[in-house]
Amino acid sequence: MVKQNKHIEEYLIPGKHVHLVGIGGVSMRPLGLVLKGMGMLVTGSDMNASVSTDELISKGIVVSIGHRAENITGADCIIRTAAAHNDNPEIAAARACGIPVFERAQAWGQIMKSYKNAICISGTHGKTTTTSMVTHIMMEAQCDPTVMIGGYLPLLHAGHRVGHGDTIILESCEYCDSFLNFYPTLAVILNIEEDHLDYFKDLQDIEKSFHKFAEISSHGILANGDDANTVDAMRGLNYVTFGLREHNTVHVANIADDYRSYDVICDGEYYCHLNLGVVGRHNAINALAAAGTAWMLGISGDVAARGLASFHGAGRRMEFKGKFNGADIYDDYAHHPGELAATFDTIKTMGYKRVIVAFQPHTYTRTYALFDDFVKQLKKPDQVILAEIYAARERNTVGISSADLAVKIPGSVYCETLPEVTAWLRANAREGDVILTVGAGDIYRAGEALL
């Protein structure tokens, strides 16, 4: 998949007609807007009409609802979302006609070549939050950046921004080696754990991918020096380390017990003092990575501190949704055992009488591969409600269900449907509770239904 076609640059030029399959997607929508801004004729298609497709239409992009061969008429090239396979009618028609088909990541890679600063933020966890934090800093620095985030950022009222400055900031995912299509000037590696084992063979295979990603960065690498897997992956490379411990080039001093306040030290000198609007050790580390990024780009510590002080979370990252029957309802995107651990540790510091977690595992292969780790983490809350696994891109070839997790977690409740989850929460929520809907699928709907 990586750089399969060396000629994408011949097609992403003013006047060419590009058709985007799955144009309403979180990464495809900003891609369409950026390509239009470059002077290209952009059309697209998506399975369903949405706020995303409405926005694109309002900006002068022709969007077809439903995938049909005739939608690609006149296109010079096709760019597809990862969910569009070769049996998609538009992809099949393009291949039959000899129209080149490119991956979304290849297009973003080509686009970032034209920016002086291409900041690519990677890692198993924390990508969306850290990309959002860096965006806050760059907006405070008046860099007018182009941004692509895999979530919603209130500052942008979206998950993307099309700017006119010389900086592009991208959340960079390792799945299917997608980020190896990118051309970062600064590669940020937050952490590395086992994940996406439907594509990668094992942890060593994942570390190799991150090593390659760091290797292609043209001007710098910022990597977590406290994370053993990241240090392993960076072996042989020249990079700047960040982390809470003092051995790192970018580290903290005078950190508060709640992790919300600390000094940032860069290469032995005071850089700035941070007062964060988000909680948790993991967010202190994310903010440190964002501050380190700013320092490496020559941005003043005062600007970095102001930018980070204005950040109060991205959508679906410990997002407060409201109250029901005296209980506070939060929603979080955590879908890996490491992310669950960070979320549960944060909730523990917030002083609730009872922690109720409604968890929806994401993909069968992840649930199967990390089963014991999920059980270990899901034993921590006072009460766990398990929704059925969210399939996403998969079919259940391993024969696993959330009911299997429920067997191993004492007192847990298995619900086959989201309305059942909502019904349980409605019947049991009380004053002093915190209710957390957790997962990368549509579990948030179970909490929102209460409100």
VOPABA-115259 format. One line per 10 residues: their letters; for each residue x, z, y of C-alpha. Coordinates in nm, 4 decimals, m for minus. Layout:
VOPABA-115259
a> X,Z,Y; ...;
END
This chain:
VOPABA-115259
mvkqnkhiee> 0.0000,0.0000,0.0000; 0.2891,0.0752,0.2367; 0.3720,m0.2109,0.4722; 0.2480,m0.4634,0.2159; 0.2035,m0.7326,0.4768; 0.4873,m0.7706,0.7229; 0.2886,m1.0047,0.9447; 0.0204,m0.7740,1.0884; 0.1947,m0.8072,1.4262; 0.0949,m1.1745,1.4287;
ylipgkhvhl> m0.2729,m1.0770,1.4316; m0.2916,m0.7741,1.6605; m0.2462,m0.9747,1.9816; m0.4780,m1.0635,2.2730; m0.7337,m1.3307,2.1926; m0.7380,m1.2787,1.8150; m1.0633,m1.1834,1.6416; m1.0353,m0.8714,1.4244; m1.3203,m0.7408,1.2082; m1.3240,m0.3717,1.1097;
vgiggvsmrp> m1.4973,m0.2771,0.7843; m1.6281,0.0795,0.8198; m1.5901,0.0763,1.1987; m1.7957,0.3948,1.2482; m1.5365,0.6113,1.0712; m1.3439,0.8913,1.2408; m1.0212,0.6877,1.2572; m1.1761,0.3397,1.2697; m1.3873,0.3908,1.5823; m1.0913,0.4718,1.8124;
lglvlkgmgm> m0.8950,0.1919,1.6448; m1.1665,m0.0562,1.7440; m1.1625,0.0717,2.1027; m0.7826,0.0539,2.1271; m0.7769,m0.3025,1.9879; m1.0464,m0.4070,2.2346; m0.8397,m0.2554,2.5136; m0.5476,m0.4715,2.3989; m0.7546,m0.7820,2.4709; m0.8720,m0.8607,2.1191;
lvtgsdmnas> m1.2206,m0.9719,2.0143; m1.3424,m0.6852,1.7952; m1.6397,m0.6871,1.5594; m1.7231,m0.4447,1.2837; m1.9660,m0.3216,1.0225; m2.0772,0.0098,0.8808; m2.3204,0.1250,0.6147; m2.5320,0.3262,0.8590; m2.6130,0.3313,1.2282; m2.4772,0.6440,1.3996;
vstdeliskg> m2.3651,0.7918,1.7297; m2.0288,0.6278,1.6559; m2.1710,0.2779,1.6142; m2.3928,0.3267,1.9210; m2.0836,0.4107,2.1281; m1.8999,0.1018,2.0043; m2.1971,m0.1224,2.0854; m2.2189,0.0305,2.4336; m1.8530,m0.0661,2.4848; m1.9250,m0.4316,2.4028;
ivvsighrae> m1.8281,m0.4378,2.0347; m2.0659,m0.6209,1.7987; m2.1456,m0.3912,1.5052; m2.3414,m0.5033,1.1976; m2.5234,m0.2376,0.9958; m2.4693,m0.3079,0.6271; m2.1842,m0.4990,0.4632; m2.2454,m0.8737,0.4190; m2.0094,m1.1671,0.3750; m2.1429,m1.3432,0.6849;
nitgadciir> m2.0318,m1.0517,0.9054; m1.6702,m1.1724,0.8942; m1.7462,m1.5227,1.0273; m1.4764,m1.6309,1.2712; m1.2447,m1.3358,1.2042; m0.8697,m1.3956,1.2066; m0.8038,m1.0780,1.0090; m0.9824,m0.7799,0.8532; m0.8947,m0.4120,0.8836; m1.0607,m0.1819,0.6351;
taaahndnpe> m1.1264,0.1861,0.5994; m0.9879,0.3534,0.2858; m1.3412,0.3731,0.1441; m1.3837,m0.0090,0.1447; m1.2554,m0.1481,m0.1844; m1.2028,m0.5039,m0.3044; m1.5613,m0.5284,m0.4336; m1.6979,m0.4768,m0.0805; m1.8786,m0.8039,0.0114; m1.6778,m0.8481,0.3305;
iaaaracgip> m1.3430,m0.7749,0.1683; m1.4248,m1.0061,m0.1235; m1.5294,m1.2853,0.1161; m1.2108,m1.2450,0.3213; m0.9901,m1.2614,0.0130; m1.1757,m1.5676,m0.1117; m1.1225,m1.7401,0.2269; m0.7584,m1.6391,0.2605; m0.8244,m1.4149,0.5618; m0.5626,m1.1377,0.5594;
vferaqawgq> m0.6894,m0.7859,0.4908; m0.4948,m0.4931,0.6365; m0.5270,m0.1184,0.5895; m0.6310,0.1063,0.8772; m0.2963,0.2892,0.8688; m0.1055,m0.0387,0.8992; m0.2961,m0.1179,1.2183; m0.2283,0.2237,1.3699; 0.1373,0.1863,1.2745; 0.1633,m0.1465,1.4540;
imksyknaic> m0.0169,m0.0084,1.7620; 0.2122,0.2918,1.7976; 0.5165,0.0652,1.8172; 0.4204,m0.0158,2.1766; 0.4285,0.3501,2.2899; 0.7375,0.5276,2.4200; 0.6227,0.8519,2.2555; 0.4474,0.8328,1.9176; 0.3820,1.1912,1.8047; 0.2718,1.2044,1.4401;
isgthgkttt> 0.1571,1.5433,1.3134; 0.1558,1.5925,0.9368; 0.1243,1.8714,0.6809; m0.1030,1.9902,0.4031; m0.2794,2.2281,0.6449; m0.3274,2.2576,1.0205; m0.3042,1.8908,1.1190; m0.6303,1.8720,1.3133; m0.5737,2.1993,1.4987; m0.2123,2.1218,1.5891;
tsmvthimme> m0.2915,1.7639,1.6939; m0.5659,1.9104,1.9145; m0.3245,2.1657,2.0619; m0.0667,1.8975,2.1424; m0.3460,1.6931,2.3033; m0.4337,1.9879,2.5297; m0.0688,2.0128,2.6369; m0.0363,1.6374,2.7021; m0.3593,1.6339,2.9011; m0.2352,1.9309,3.1051;
aqcdptvmig> 0.0904,1.7377,3.1623; m0.1195,1.4421,3.2870; 0.0376,1.2069,3.0305; m0.2947,1.0162,2.9890; m0.2413,0.9967,2.6100; m0.4126,0.7915,2.3428; m0.5293,1.0315,2.0700; m0.6583,1.0096,1.7130; m0.7738,1.3372,1.5548; m0.9507,1.3853,1.2221;
gylpllhagh> m1.2082,1.6128,1.3808; m1.4003,1.6907,1.6988; m1.2173,1.8239,2.0055; m1.4441,1.9650,2.2793; m1.1922,1.8708,2.5506; m1.2394,1.5019,2.4610; m1.6074,1.5303,2.3580; m1.4870,1.3263,2.0583; m1.2101,1.3038,1.8010; m1.0271,1.0322,1.9894;
rvghgdtiil> m0.9186,0.9161,2.3309; m0.8032,0.5784,2.4601; m0.5497,0.6468,2.7357; m0.3238,0.4338,2.9525; m0.0057,0.6413,2.9374; 0.3056,0.5906,2.7234; 0.2136,0.8583,2.4662; 0.0079,0.8344,2.1467; m0.0754,1.1408,1.9349; m0.1961,1.0926,1.5784;
esceycdsfl> m0.3030,1.3216,1.2977; m0.1009,1.1790,1.0089; m0.2260,1.2159,0.6511; m0.0089,1.1889,0.3410; m0.2911,1.0806,0.1077; m0.2008,0.7498,m0.0603; 0.1244,0.7586,0.1441; m0.0870,0.6522,0.4415; 0.1508,0.7976,0.7017; 0.4379,0.5838,0.5725;
nfyptlavil> 0.2779,0.2958,0.7613; 0.3432,0.4785,1.0890; 0.6355,0.4496,1.3313; 0.6749,0.7989,1.4788; 0.9223,0.8741,1.7527; 0.8612,1.2428,1.6730; 0.7464,1.3499,1.3254; 0.6051,1.7026,1.2941; 0.5792,1.8607,0.9457; 0.3700,2.1786,0.9452;
nieedhldyf> 0.3850,2.2732,0.5758; 0.3772,2.1184,0.2287; 0.1695,2.2279,m0.0722; 0.0258,2.0674,m0.3824; m0.2756,1.8571,m0.2874; m0.4215,1.5085,m0.3463; m0.3138,1.5259,m0.7096; m0.5402,1.2306,m0.7858; m0.2684,1.0236,m0.6145; 0.0546,1.2256,m0.6276;
kdlqdieksf> 0.2062,1.3236,m0.9612; 0.3224,1.6712,m0.8569; 0.4717,1.8756,m0.5745; 0.8048,1.6961,m0.6030; 0.6288,1.3623,m0.5560; 0.4557,1.4995,m0.2428; 0.7873,1.6270,m0.1042; 0.9416,1.2798,m0.1533; 0.6609,1.1276,0.0509; 0.7123,1.3739,0.3373;
hkfaeisshg> 1.0891,1.3086,0.3246; 1.0256,0.9350,0.3684; 0.7844,1.0052,0.6531; 1.0404,1.2193,0.8365; 1.3106,0.9632,0.7687; 1.1260,0.6866,0.9558; 1.0975,0.8936,1.2752; 1.3159,0.7268,1.5357; 1.3878,1.0104,1.7783; 1.3248,1.3454,1.6155;
ilangddant> 1.1827,1.5666,1.3419; 1.0242,1.9100,1.3917; 0.9641,2.0891,1.0612; 0.8595,2.4361,0.9427; 1.1791,2.6245,0.8592; 0.9850,2.9163,0.7086; 0.8139,2.6973,0.4473; 1.0264,2.6565,0.1330; 0.8611,2.3299,0.0255; 0.9152,2.1763,0.3690;
vdamrglnyv> 1.2815,2.2821,0.3686; 1.3187,2.1223,0.0220; 1.1552,1.8012,0.1437; 1.3798,1.7789,0.4520; 1.7032,1.8179,0.2540; 1.9678,1.5758,0.3800; 1.7903,1.5117,0.7128; 1.8862,1.6279,1.0609; 1.5854,1.8134,1.2020; 1.4722,2.0898,1.4364;
tfglrehntv> 1.3124,2.3916,1.2691; 1.0212,2.6018,1.3934; 0.8739,2.9209,1.2525; 0.8039,3.2876,1.3165; 1.1441,3.3992,1.1862; 1.4517,3.4091,1.4117; 1.6657,3.1672,1.2094; 1.4527,2.8770,1.3407; 1.5520,2.6740,1.6477; 1.1993,2.7271,1.7815;
hvaniaddyr> 1.0786,3.0804,1.7034; 0.8809,3.3726,1.8459; 0.9629,3.7033,2.0125; 0.7460,3.9998,2.1125; 0.4547,3.8821,1.8984; 0.1340,4.0861,1.9135; m0.0182,4.2409,1.6007; m0.3122,3.9982,1.6209; m0.0770,3.6961,1.6601; m0.2518,3.5848,1.9806;
sydvicdgey> 0.0322,3.6590,2.2211; 0.4075,3.5938,2.1971; 0.7144,3.4469,2.3667; 0.8445,3.1083,2.2519; 1.2235,3.0849,2.2188; 1.3755,2.7354,2.1983; 1.7412,2.6949,2.1060; 1.8150,3.0526,2.2087; 1.6441,3.0387,2.5482; 1.3031,3.1598,2.6683;
ychlnlgvvg> 1.0611,2.8651,2.6940; 0.7200,3.0167,2.7636; 0.4755,3.2971,2.6898; 0.1595,3.2079,2.5005; m0.1805,3.3759,2.5199; m0.3916,3.1982,2.2597; m0.7678,3.1469,2.2553; m0.7695,3.1228,1.8733; m0.7047,3.3875,1.6097; m0.4969,3.4131,1.2946;
rhnainalaa> m0.1335,3.3935,1.1851; m0.1805,3.0295,1.0870; m0.2918,2.9406,1.4395; 0.0087,3.1230,1.5864; 0.2261,2.8921,1.3737; 0.0247,2.5839,1.4723; 0.0630,2.6747,1.8413; 0.4361,2.7295,1.7940; 0.4642,2.3787,1.6463; 0.2723,2.2401,1.9454;
agtawmlgis> 0.4980,2.4265,2.1900; 0.8053,2.3040,2.0024; 0.6731,1.9497,2.0284; 0.6312,1.9885,2.4051; 0.9832,2.1311,2.4381; 1.1323,1.8393,2.2443; 0.9502,1.5983,2.4776; 1.0908,1.7673,2.7879; 0.7626,1.9202,2.9050; 0.7939,2.2452,3.0995;
gdvaarglas> 0.7053,2.5752,2.9354; 0.4500,2.6537,3.2066; 0.2579,2.3335,3.1279; 0.2728,2.4015,2.7521; 0.1426,2.7567,2.8039; m0.1463,2.6408,3.0242; m0.2400,2.3658,2.7806; m0.2456,2.6030,2.4851; m0.4350,2.8732,2.6783; m0.7154,2.6207,2.7359;
fhgagrrmef> m0.7530,2.5487,2.3624; m1.0337,2.7418,2.1917; m1.0581,2.5562,1.8639; m1.1499,2.2174,1.7210; m1.4824,2.1364,1.5580; m1.5279,2.2899,1.2108; m1.2167,2.5085,1.2496; m1.3528,2.8658,1.2542; m1.6292,2.7305,1.4747; m1.8904,2.9863,1.5808;
kgkfngadiy> m2.2334,2.8338,1.5156; m2.4718,3.1140,1.6140; m2.6512,3.4237,1.4874; m2.9161,3.4729,1.2211; m3.0838,3.8064,1.1462; m2.7941,3.9901,1.3145; m2.5243,3.8016,1.1177; m2.2603,3.5828,1.2852; m2.2333,3.2333,1.1375; m1.9048,3.0446,1.1407;
ddyahhpgel> m1.8080,2.7108,0.9895; m1.4623,2.6122,0.8667; m1.3149,2.2967,0.7122; m1.0878,2.4812,0.4638; m1.0883,2.2986,0.1302; m0.7549,2.3991,m0.0277; m0.6610,2.7452,m0.1632; m0.3904,2.7827,0.1023; m0.6442,2.7126,0.3765; m0.8931,2.9568,0.2231;
aatfdtiktm> m0.6224,3.2260,0.2267; m0.5530,3.1673,0.5972; m0.9249,3.1702,0.6851; m0.9981,3.4865,0.4848; m0.6952,3.6669,0.6336; m0.8241,3.5824,0.9817; m1.1799,3.7002,0.9088; m1.0422,4.0292,0.7728; m0.9070,4.1138,1.1199; m1.2472,4.0651,1.2893;
gykrvivafq> m1.4070,4.3916,1.1753; m1.7246,4.2768,0.9958; m1.8983,4.5067,0.7474; m1.9503,4.2313,0.4912; m1.7939,3.8844,0.4500; m2.0238,3.6253,0.2890; m1.8687,3.2893,0.2049; m2.0688,2.9798,0.1124; m1.8049,2.7478,m0.0324; m1.8361,2.3833,m0.1306;
phtytrtyal> m1.5320,2.2519,m0.3232; m1.4122,1.9075,m0.2133; m1.3429,1.6497,m0.4889; m1.3420,1.7037,m0.8634; m0.9692,1.6383,m0.9072; m0.8673,1.8999,m0.6489; m1.1034,2.1593,m0.7979; m0.9711,2.0883,m1.1481; m0.6011,2.0831,m1.0539; m0.6122,2.3996,m0.8398;
fddfvkqlkk> m0.8864,2.5848,m1.0306; m0.6998,2.9153,m1.0829; m0.5845,2.9242,m0.7205; m0.9432,2.8724,m0.5992; m1.0627,3.1580,m0.8234; m0.7896,3.3877,m0.6878; m0.8886,3.3251,m0.3242; m1.2650,3.3295,m0.3812; m1.2459,3.6781,m0.5307; m1.1472,3.8120,m0.1843;
pdqvilaeiy> m1.4792,3.7958,0.0106; m1.7554,4.0508,m0.0497; m1.9967,3.7794,m0.1610; m1.9422,3.4155,m0.2588; m2.2086,3.1451,m0.2818; m2.0868,2.8286,m0.4555; m2.2416,2.4946,m0.3693; m2.1874,2.2055,m0.6078; m1.8645,2.0064,m0.5667; m1.8670,1.7442,m0.2901;
aarerntvgi> m1.7671,1.4218,m0.4650; m1.6328,1.2322,m0.1585; m1.4526,0.9267,m0.3000; m1.4640,1.0366,m0.6649; m1.6623,1.0318,m0.9861; m1.6639,1.3368,m1.2109; m1.4277,1.2115,m1.4810; m1.2895,1.5604,m1.5529; m1.6284,1.7218,m1.6263; m1.6061,2.0099,m1.3801;
ssadlavkip> m1.8685,2.1949,m1.1757; m1.8804,2.4788,m0.9234; m2.0669,2.6640,m1.1980; m1.7294,2.6863,m1.3794; m1.5843,2.8701,m1.0785; m1.8867,3.1024,m1.0691; m1.8171,3.2145,m1.4271; m1.4728,3.3396,m1.3180; m1.5762,3.5049,m0.9885; m1.7628,3.8353,m1.0394;
gsvycetlpe> m2.0914,3.8598,m0.8483; m2.0805,3.5015,m0.7227; m2.3928,3.2853,m0.6999; m2.4024,2.9166,m0.7983; m2.6429,2.6870,m0.6123; m2.6979,2.3312,m0.7237; m2.8249,2.2139,m0.3824; m2.7611,2.3006,m0.0174; m3.1244,2.4097,0.0446; m3.0701,2.6711,m0.2289;
vtawlranar> m2.7590,2.7940,m0.0433; m2.9594,2.8219,0.2790; m3.2420,3.0050,0.0994; m2.9978,3.2638,m0.0417; m2.8390,3.3184,0.2996; m3.1793,3.3490,0.4687; m3.2906,3.6117,0.2189; m2.9706,3.8195,0.2281; m2.8174,3.7999,0.5797; m2.8128,4.1247,0.7736;
egdviltvga> m2.6619,4.2990,1.0756; m2.2830,4.3407,1.0493; m2.2360,4.0372,0.8224; m2.0250,3.7340,0.8887; m2.1441,3.4214,0.7096; m1.8810,3.1532,0.6600; m1.9762,2.8032,0.5482; m1.6527,2.6573,0.4150; m1.5485,2.3144,0.2861; m1.4683,1.9574,0.3904;
gdiyrageal> m1.8024,1.8118,0.2844; m2.1493,1.8807,0.4265; m2.1712,2.2565,0.3574; m2.2050,2.3140,0.7354; m2.5636,2.1930,0.6992; m2.6486,2.5036,0.4961; m2.5537,2.7291,0.7886; m2.7038,2.5060,1.0554; m3.0359,2.5111,0.8662; m3.0571,2.8853,0.9395;
l> m3.0298,2.8171,1.3107;
END
